[in-house]
Amino acid sequence: MRRLFLFFIAICLVSLCFSDDAEARRRRRRHRPRRAKIINEKKLFERIGGAKAISEIVDEWIRLNLADQRVAQAFTPVTSKPEKLGKMRRNLNDQLCEIADGPCQYKGSDMKKTHIALAVSEDQYLVVSDNLVRVLQARQVSEREKNELLARIGELRPEIVADTP
């Protein structure tokens, strides 16, 4: 009987030690702001404006890059033949659409080969990215969508930038 009594007291002491800690955790949990769950949010593709908006973004982006003297020389292999320029435009459109979770599917061969053929250096990559930001700002794409799109494109950076010896 005495052992049972001592065992009961030991259990009570242990529970008292941990009850304050548990109560503090419970209070912290209650005071945390709860985030609203996002239900049925549209895809990035739809939030940007769909296929038409992406097509316009790509057209303006290409126009800016060809007019920019800092990167225009990298596009000379493509601009020498109109069919190559058209193919690059279609590939960029499909790629941007796919990156934005749209229904398009990039059908280009090997992306790394395409961009190395254009000889895109690190500095040129930054200029091309800056031109894309300008186009997105001009089209009044919200900050959230712009940042999300740029982050997804940034993941492709190692494949886009040519290694310079």
PERACOR-V537532 format. One record per pair of residues at least 12 apart in sequence whose C-alpha atoms are under 7 Angstrom apart, sorted by the first residue. I is the first residue (numbers start at 0). J is the second residue. D is the distance in whole Angstrom. If there is no record, write none. Layout:
i: [I | I]
j: [J | J]
d: [D | D]
This chain:
i: [42 | 43 | 43 | 43 | 44 | 44 | 44 | 44 | 47 | 47 | 53 | 53 | 54 | 56 | 57 | 57 | 59 | 60 | 60 | 60 | 63 | 64 | 64 | 69 | 70 | 73 | 73 | 73 | 74 | 76 | 90 | 90 | 93 | 98 | 99 | 111 | 111 | 114 | 115 | 118 | 119 | 119 | 120 | 120 | 121 | 124]
j: [100 | 99 | 100 | 144 | 96 | 99 | 100 | 101 | 140 | 144 | 92 | 96 | 92 | 134 | 91 | 92 | 134 | 130 | 131 | 134 | 130 | 127 | 130 | 123 | 123 | 117 | 118 | 119 | 117 | 117 | 105 | 107 | 105 | 151 | 148 | 158 | 159 | 159 | 161 | 161 | 160 | 161 | 160 | 161 | 160 | 160]
d: [6 | 5 | 6 | 7 | 7 | 5 | 6 | 5 | 6 | 7 | 7 | 7 | 6 | 6 | 7 | 6 | 7 | 6 | 6 | 6 | 6 | 6 | 7 | 7 | 6 | 5 | 6 | 6 | 6 | 7 | 6 | 6 | 5 | 7 | 7 | 5 | 6 | 6 | 5 | 6 | 5 | 6 | 6 | 6 | 6 | 7]
